[in-house]
Amino acid sequence: MSLLPDVPAADVPDEAWVLDVREEDEWEAGHAPHAVHIPLMQLGARVSEVPQDQEIYVICRSGVRSARAAQALAGAGWRARNVAGGMQDWAAAGRPMTADSGAPPFVA
């Protein structure tokens, strides 16, 4: 259970800084249009790419990996929120998605 409050996908602000921690194949299938992709296993090495001056919304497929990432970021001083239900709930809420290939996006 996350100690941070989760944010429903439907409530993520449109202009939010979204960090997607899924694997490459999941990202390529479909993602939030303005999300930044840093796979969870690379986050420690790439954490300097995550701004500390704004709230960060962390997302994965179902909310489990993103909860771990959000906890770690919050513990290191970031204002991080986990997106509950991940990209599955993002898609179910009708939030915009894109795929870099131009194919119809989906949650892998």
Beta strands, then each sheet from edge to edge (+ up, - down):
strand 1: 6-8
strand 2: 17-20
strand 3: 36-37
strand 4: 55-59
strand 5: 79-84
sheet 1: 1+ 5+ 4+ 2+ 3+
end
